[in-house]
């Protein structure tokens, strides 16, 4: 794969199965370089062996969900540069109708059990902001008065003046006659245009954020995740509330008072909800300790809240059920969740008594699932697929799509899995991706973000592009990573740059020793976010590297507080609060030890690791005479490499390859090849 092959990287939504079990619908999107945006449509996939067909024609359609009665299909659609709204079409196809018209768009939505309504979560702008007053731009808005520690979010911006609220809207029939604009008359010279969508009823209000939602089986109430306790600005605790849908009235959210139904004092970070037929509520949550903010290395677990209010934990800390964004599906009495383990993500079935069984195996990364009756469908990634659908039956996963065929035609290079013993004997697990041709090849040590995340044995565009350019790519999951148990994930708590540093260095040495085609004398290092942290820390202590790339790095724990959207808790938990101990873990504190040529990449709108982290690190390198460059991408946030504008993603790859061509040339990537003499 070359950098210019980015448009071949299709990504999948969570699938939805028609209630009759005959077919599924999935949203498939991809970056488009000509449009410089992400484009995608819905695809209908039959289970009888027929070919998938495109089921919508929108610019960017996503998040499909069949109604419980199977008559309609709801999804999110982006029209032009407007935010995503809910649309509904007949399940058999046809012209969709718009269901919502929220100023800032819609995120989460769910069908009611009777298929007549949709609940959704949307940010509500404060009057006078975010386009609510015509021609009043952001620079002319009133000043913001900040009274909380947490007031921004990466990819969103300010949040205190546009809280996420819960709404309920009736669903119009796609078969109904549309409203027509009235012509002017003497009595009505300027008639109002028909409403773009039905009026939605706001169910929540106040200075609170709202997350996951789920209807009760009888449709009488809605469960919602929120943080409403007095100390919510000082911890990470979220709770489950119930909203009785027969209370209140349109335009009068104040009469609706959500009632907390999760146990008080549980200190959980609740992430996903799903009701069982008897009214019991499954949910995913991570424990936060007595402080309510001790999140490090704590995997999400599955819980069950029965109708009486009793709560049980169904899985323990040995099973890592993922991060925020994970979901729960029900297949009869079995809850289906995803579990991370050693660079894979498998589907796990959990019974009410807490017994569980892995339903998939092998080199898989399950990214979504749905079930109707005994039929289970998953979207998945793997070493040779960026995303496809598979039907699970009898423990066997059978692929029913092949959206990665063109990607494989570019030449996917397989990864070799190895385990290396660190200097203290601890096993460090990872992979080596070797380029084609005779070695010895220059080596790139790449480090993932998180830290509580994992490299996976799935197709990774980064490794493929670098290997195609002639580099051997070495990547591992050091202590601090996810997928290897809670002890592994918490090993670097308040001792960053210790075991994680020696793990990646020892893995690099072991990978080179085990792989004859790797050149130990020509090595580079790179990483983003936490990977940027560990890259910066490493080059201050090990000077073997020909060059380094520090991207969107967490580089100065002290300056992180008050500038990052997670600054109120991340540094305190990962590096502690003692000033000397913080400096002992800070790349900025040891930057004067760096002699390695270093490219610093950052995004202008990064609120997770703010631009100032990269700017200060770059400035100190330059002041100390280190060869360095700062590359800043306008309009991008922390997710540049994963979901940034397609042209920016291509430019990023080109800049990275150019840096390596200059400082660590390969047979396929050198300045001589890039700029041949005239």
N, C-alpha and C positions, 0 to 999 in steps of 0.2 A: 504494500500500500504506500502510495505517495501522498504528500500533503494535499495535492490537488484532487485526491479521491474523497475528500470530506463529504461531498453530496451522496456518496454511497452508504453513509452511516445512517441507516434507518433505526428509529427507536419506537418502541411499542408501549401502548397504554395497558392498563389492566384490562383483560378481556371480559366480555359480558356474554353469557349464554342465553339464548331464547328459552323461555320457560317450557316450551315443548321439547327441548333438547335436540332440535334439528340442526342448529347452526350457532355460530358465535359472531360477534362483531368486535373488531379491534381498531384502534386508531394507530396509523403508521405515519410518522413524520420524519423529515430529514432536513438538513441544512441545504439551502439553495444559494449558490454563489452569485448567480445573475440577479436574483431578487434581493439578496443580502438579508434573508430572513428565513425562518423555519416554516416549511409548508407541509401540509399533510391532510389526509382524508380518512374517512371510515372505510373499512373493508369488511365485507361479509364472507365468512368462511364456513362452508357446509361441512357436515360430518360424514356425508356419504361418499367422500372421495372427489367431489367436484372441485373445480379451480376457484380460488378466492376471486372476488370481484369488487371493484370499487363501488362503495355504496353512497358516497357523497361527493360533492364537487366544490367544497369550500376552500378558501385559502389556507386555513389552519383549523381543522376540526379535531376534537380530542375528547377524551373521557366519556365514551359511550356507556349507556346503561339502559337496558330494556326495562319497561314498566312491568310490575309484577303480573299483570294480566296478559302480557305479551303483545298488546295491541300497538304500543308506541315505543319509540327509541328516543331517548334524550341524550344530548351531548353538548359540549361547549364549542362555540364557533367564534373565531376572530374575524371581524369584517374590517378591512383596511387597517388603520392604525388604532382603532378603537379597542377597548379591553374586551375580554371574552365574556360572552353571554350564553345563557342556556337556550337551546333551540330543541324543538321536538318534531319528529317526522313519524309518519305511519311506519310500522315495523316492516311492512312489505316494500317500503321505499316511497319516493315522491318528494314534493316540495316541503321543506321544513317551515315551521312557524316559530317566531321568536317568543320566548316565554319571559325573559327578564330584560330590563333596561336600566341596569345599575350604573351610576356615573363612573365607578371605579372597577366595574366588572364583577365576575363571580368566580369563586374558587371551588369549594366543596359543594356538591348538591346530592340529594337523595330523594327517591320516589317515596310517596306515601303508600301504605299497603293496599289501599283501594284504587291506586293508579290515577287519582283525580288531582293530586297536588304534588308539588315539589318543594322541599325545604332546601335552603341554600345559605351559604355564608358569604357575606360581602362587606367590604370596608365602606364606611359611611363618612363622607368628607364633612368637615366642619364648614359652616357657611362662610363663604368668602375665600375658600381655598380650593385648589385642584380643579379649577375650571367651573366652579359653581356660579361665578359671576363672569358673564361674558366680557371678553377683552381684558380681564384682570389676570395678568401673568404672574408666575411665581415670584418675580422680583418685586412686584407691587403689593404682595400679600402683607397683612399685618404681622408684626413681630410675634414670635412664639415664646410663650412663658413656660419654661421647663421646671417642673417640680418633682420629677421622678428620676431614678437612676437609669431606667430603661425607657428610651424614647425613640429609638430607631431600629430598623431591621434591614439587613443586607438584602438587596433586590427590591425593597419596598421604599425605604426612606423613613421619614418621620411617621410614627404610628399613633402618638397620643392625640392627634387631631384627625385621625381616620381609623377609629377602632373597628375591628371586625365584629359584625352583628349577624344574628340569625333571622331569616325571613321565611315566610310561607307564601306560595303563590299558586292559584288555580291554573291548571294546564288547559289551554285552549285545544280544541279539536283540529288536527291538521286537515280534516275534511270539511271544516266549516267555511262559510263564505267570508272573504276578507272584508275589513272595513275600508270604505272608499273615501278619499278626501272630498269634502264638500266644495262646490264652486262658490265664488263670491256672489253676494246678492246685495240689494239695497239695504235690507234689514241686517245683513251680516256681511259687511264688506271684507272682513278678515277672519274667516272661519278657522277654528282650530284644526290642526291636522290630527288624524286619528292617532291614538296612542300606539307606540311601537310594540308594547307588550302589556299584558294585564297588570293591574296594580298589585304589588306585593304587600303583604302584611308583615311589619317588623315585629318580631317576637321578643327581642332583647334590646336593652339600651344601657347607657352608663359607661363609665370609664373602665371597661373590661375587654379583654380579647377573648374570642371564641374560636374553638377548633373543630374537632371531629363531631359529627352528629349522627343520630340513628333513630328511626321511628320504632316505637313499641309495636308488637305484632298486631294489636287492634287499632293502631293509628291514633289513639287518644292522647298520646304524649310523645315528646321528643326528648331524647337524651342528648346532652351537649357537654363538651369539655370546656372548662373555663377556669380562670384563677380569680376568685372574688374575695379572698381572705385579706385581712388587714396588712399582712406582711408580704403580699405578693410581689412587691418591688425588691424584696431582699432575698427571696428564695426562688426555686424552680418548680414549686409544687403546683399541680393542677388537679382539679376535682371534677366529678361528674354531677351534673345537675339535670333535673327533669322539668320540662315545661308542659303544663296541661294545655292542650290545644283548644279546649272549649272555653278558655278564659280570655278576657281582653276583647278588643275589637280593632278593626282596621284603623290605623292612625293613632292608636292608644296603647303603645307598648308599656306604658307605666303601670297598667293594671295587671300585667303578667309578671309574676315573681318566680323565677327559677328556684327550685327546691333542691338542695344538695342531697344526693342519694348515696354517694360513696362515703365510707367511714371517715369521720373526722380524725385528723392526726395521722393518717396513713403515710403521708410524705411520699407521694408518688408523682411521677411525671407521666400522665395518661396520654396515650398517643392514638389509639384506634378503638372503635366500638362496633359491636354486632349483637343484636338481640336474637335469642333462640325463640322457638315457637311458644314456649311456656312462659315467656316474659323474663327469663334470666338474661343477664347482660354479660357477654364476654368483653374483655378489654385488654389491650396491651399497655404495659406501663413499666417504667424503670424506677427502682428504688433510689431514694435520695438521702438516706441516713437521717440521723437526728437533726442535723442542721437544715435539712430540706434543700441542700444544694450540693451535696457530695455525689456528683454524677459520674465521676471518672471510672471508666472501665466497668460500669454496671450495665449488664445486658438487659434488654426488655424481657419481661416475662408475661405469660398469659394468666389472667385472673378471671374469676367468675363471681358475679354479684347476683344472688338469687332474689326473687321477688320480696322476700322478707327483709332484705338488707344485709344478710350475711355474706361476707366476702371470703373467697378461697383463692390461694395461689396455686395454679395448676402445673406450672413449670418452675424449675429452680435455676440458680445461677450457672449451672453447667450447660444450659441451653441458651444461646444468644439469638433472640428473636428479632434482632435488628434495630434500626434507628427509626426516628420519626419518618412517616411516609409509608411504613409497613401497614398492612391491612389484614383483616380477618374475614374468611369465608366459612360458611357452614355447609357441610354435607351430611344431612341427617343429624345425628347426635355428635358428629365429629367436627371439631374446630380445625380449620386449615390455616396454618401460619407458616412463615418462612424462617429458617434457622441458618445462621452463618457458622461455618466451620471449615477451618484450614483452606481458605481461598475458594470455597464453594458456598452456594446458597441453595439448600434443599427444601422441599415441601415436607412439613411435619403435620401429622394428624394427632390431635389431642382429645382424649375422652374426658368426660366429666369427673371421673375419679382420679384424673391426673396421669393416667397411663398415656404414653405417646409412642408413635412409630414413625420412622422415616418412610415417606411414600415414594421418594425418588433417590437416585444415587448416581455416582459418576461425575463427570466434569460438567456440572450444571451451575447456572446462576438463575434461579427462579426469580422473576421480577414481578409477577402478578398471577392471580389465580381466581377462578370462579367455579361454582359447582351447581348443578341442577340434578336432584335425585342422586344417583350413583355416578353420574358423569362428572369428571373433574377435568378442567382445562387449565393449562398454565401457559403464560408467556415466559420465555427463557432466553438466556444468552449462553454461549459456550465458546470453546477455543476457535471455532470456525463460523460462528454466527453472531451477528450483532443483535439479533432479535428474531424470534419465530414463535409459533404456536405449537403446542403438543397436547395430545389427549393421553390421560393417564388411566390405565386399566390393568389390574392384576400386577401392579408394581412395575409395569413397562410403560415408558413414555414414547409415544409414536408421534413424530413430527407430521403436521398437516399443512405447513406452509414452508416456503423457502425464499424468504425475502433477502437473503444474503448471498444469493448465487453470483450476482455481479461483483460483489465484494471479494468473494473467493477467487474470482478470475484475475484479480490483481496480484494474487500470490500471497496467501496467508502463511506466515512463518510460525511453526509450532514452538511452544515453550517447553523446556526440559525442567522437570520438577526435581529439586534437590533439598536436602537438609544438611546443615553445617553445624558442628558443635562450636559454640562460643567459647571464649577463653575460660569461663567458669563451668563449662560442660553443658550449658543449656542448649537445647536444640533450636536452631533458627531455620525456619521453613521459607522457601521461596522458589524462584524460577530463574532460568537463563534463556534468553532469546538470542540465538546465534544467526548472523547474516549468512547468506549463501556465499560460496567461494572459499578459496584457501585462506587460512589465517596466516599470521596472527592478526586478530582484529582489535582495533581500539575499543575500549570498554566504557560504557556509561552506567554508573551506579545511580539509579533513580529511587526516590523516597516518597512514599505516599503521604497524603494529608491526614488530618484527624486530631490527635493521634489514634483515637479509637475508631479505626476503619481498617480495611484490609485490601491488599492486592488480591485479585481473584484469577483463577485459571480460565478466564474468559477472554474473548477478543478485546484487546486494548489498542486503540489507535496510536497512542504515544509509542508503545514498544514497536509496533509494526512500521511506523514511519521512520524511526531511528534505525531499525534493523535493515530496512530497505536502503537506507543511506550508508550502510556498511559498518554499523556499530553493533557490538554485542551488548545487550541490555541485561543488567543484573538488578533484580528487584526482590524484596523480601518483606516479611511481616515481623519486625522486631518487637521486643517487649514494649507494651503500650498499645499494640494493635488489637483489633477485634477478631473474634473467631477462634480464640484459643483458651477461652475461659476467663473468669473474672480476675484471678490472680495475675495472669499474663497482662490483662488490660490495665490493672492498677499498679503494675510494677514500677512505673516511672512517676507516680504521684509525688510531687514536691521533690523530685530528683531527676528532672529532665536533663538530657545531655549526659547521662551516665550509662545505664544498661542499654538504652536504645542506641547510643553512639557506638558502644563496643559491639553490639549485635550487628549493626549494618557493616562496620569495618571488618569484623570477623567473617561475616557472610561473603563479603567481597573477596577477601583473601581465599576463603574456601572454594568459592565458585571458580576463581582463576586457577587454583591448584587442581580442581577436578576437570577442568575444560581445557584441553591442549590448544585450542584455537584462539584463546584470549591472551592479549598482550598486557602483561603486568606493568610494563613501563609506560603505557599510554592509556591513562585513565582519566575520565571526567566524572563530575558529580552534579546532580540536579534534583530539585524537588519543589513542590508548591505547598503553601499554607504551613502546616506543621512540617511537611517535607522541606519547605524553605527554611524553617527554623533549624532542622537537623543538618541541612546542607551548610548553612552559615556557621553553625557550631562546629561541624566537622573540619571545615577548611581553616578554622582558627587553631585547630589542634593537630591536624595531619596535613602535611604540605606536599604530598605525593601527586596531587591532582594537577593536570595540565590546565584546567579551567573549571569554572563552576557557573551554574545558573540558579539564582535564588529568586523564586517566583512567589508573589503575594504572601510573603513570609510573615510569620509571628516572630518578630525579631527583638522587640523591646518590651518585656512584660510590664515594666513600670509605666511606660507611656501608653500601653494598651488600655489601662483603666481610664475611663472617661472619654475614650475616642472610639472604641470598638462597640458594636451592638451586643457583644457578649462580654464586654470588659468588666461588668459589675461582678462577675463570678469566675470567669475562666482562669485568669491569672492567679486569683486567690487559691483556687483548688489545685491547679497544676504546678505552680511555683511557690505557693505559700505566701505569707504576709510579712515575714521577716526580711528587712531590706538587704542584709548581707546574703541571706540564702537566695533571694531573688536574683541578685547580681551574679551569684555563683552559677546560675542557670541561664544567663542572658547573653545571646549572641552579640548584642550591641555593646555589652561590657567588655568583650574580648575582641572586638573588631580590629583593634590595632595589631593583633597577632596575625592577621590575614595577609598573605602575600600572593594568593592565587588570583589570576585574572577572573573577574566576576561580572556577569551580566545580571542586572537586577530588573525583573519584570513585574509590573504592577498595573492595577486598573484604577482609573481616576475616581470611580464611584464605589470602590470597595469599602463597605462598612463593617466587614468582618475583621479583616486585617487592613486597617486604613492605610491610604497612600503614604502617610507620614512615616509609617514603619519602614517602607522601602526607601523613601527620600532620605531619612536620617542615616540609614545604613549605607546607602550609596555615597552620601556626602562625606562620611567618615572614611570610606575607602579612598575616595578621590583625594581628600586632604592628606592621607597617608601615602600617596603616591602609587597606590595599587591600580593596575589597568582595569578600568571599569566603565560600564555604560548603564544608563537607566532608560528603560523602554516603558512608556506609559500609554495605556490604551484609553482613549476618551469614551465616556458613556458606558463603560463596562463595570461590572461588580466582581465579587469574589468568584463567580462561576464562569469566568471568561473561557477557560480551556474546555469546559463541558457544554455550556449553552450560550456563549457569547455570539455576537453577530458573526455569521459565516465568514465574511471577508476578514474580520479581525482574527478569527481562529486560524485562517490560512496565513495571514501576516505573522502571527505568533510562531507558527511552525517554520516559516521562512527565516525569521530572525534567529530562532534557535539553531537551525541547521547552518546558517551563516556563521554564527558564533563558534560552533564546533568545527566548521570548515577552516576557520582562522586559527584556532588554538589546538584542535585535535582532529586533523584531517584524516579521512579514510579513503580507501580506493574509490569509493563512489561519491564522496562529498569532500571537495577541497576548493579553495579559492581559485586554483588554476582552472578547475572545471567550470566554476561559476562564471569566471571572467577570463575567457581565453584571450591570449595576446593577439593584437591586430597584425 
